[in-house]
Amino acid sequence: YQNILKSVLEKKKLLAVLIDPDKFPVERTDSFLLKVNASLATHIFVGGSTVDDFVTDILVSEIKKHSNLPVVLFPGDVTQITNKADALLFLSLISGRNPEYLIGKHVQAVSKLKGSNLEVVPTGYLLIEGGKVTAVERVTGEKPLSRTNVQDIVDTACAGHLLGMKLIYLEAGSGAKAPLTQRIISEVKKAVQLPIIVGGGIRSKAQLDAVYEAGADLAVIGTAFEQDELFFEDLKAPSSAEQLLKEDNND
Ligand code: 1GP
C-alpha cells in the first residue's frame, strides 16, 4: 500500500494484469509472464468470481517463479486466499446491500488470515453498469450502480472512505462493453483523497490513457490480455536506452 501511495504522490500510473485462475491454464504461466514482465505492468492481480479450491494457490506459486512483480489477491471468495501472494484486497462490495459481500465473507476469512504474512488492504468495491450482466452481479446477486447517477457513485465512494477503506475500486465488470466514463472517474477522484483503481472493459492503449487522464491511479486489465496477447505489444515498457532518451528530452 505504501508503494501505491508513493506512486500516487509521484504521479506515476500503475497497471495491474488480472489473471483469473478459473480461465487461465497454469501451463501458460511461463510464456504469459514473459510478456507481462516486458510490459508497463506494475502489479499482478489474481482472482475470479468462481474458482475451484486450491487452484489459486497453485497458480500464485507458479507466478512467483516467473515474475518479481507484487502479486495481489483480488478474491471472489474466501477459498482464493493464499499466503503465497504479497497482498490481499479485502474487498467490501459497498455499492450493494448484500451482507455476505459487505462483511460476511470477511468474517469467514479471519481464520485463514491468522498467522499469514499477507498485507491486507481494506478496499471499497463499487460495481457500476458496464453494459452487460457481469460475473460479479451473477455471483453476488447485486445490481450495479447506474452510470448516469454520478452523485450516487461519488457518495458511495466517500462513504467507503469515511468507513476507513484505503482504496476505492471502480469496477465496470470483467468484459464490460466499455470502460467507465472519464466523468465518473474524475468526480470520484476529486471527492475522495484515496488511490483509485479502475477496471472493466479496457481494451486499448487509448482507453487506458483516458482512464489515467481522468484520475485513475491504478488500472486493471484482464480480458484484453486473455483474448489477445498481442495487446502486450501496445503496452511494452520502454527499454532503458529509450527511457534515457526520454529523460534527456525532458531536461
Ligand atoms: C475485472 O476490472 C477487472 O474485475 C478487469 O476487467 O477483464 O474487462 O479487463 P476486464
Residues whose N, C-alpha, C, O or C-beta is under 5 A from the ligand:
A	BS01	1GP	L18 G173 S174 G175 A176 G199 G200 G201 I202 V220 I221 G222 T223 A224
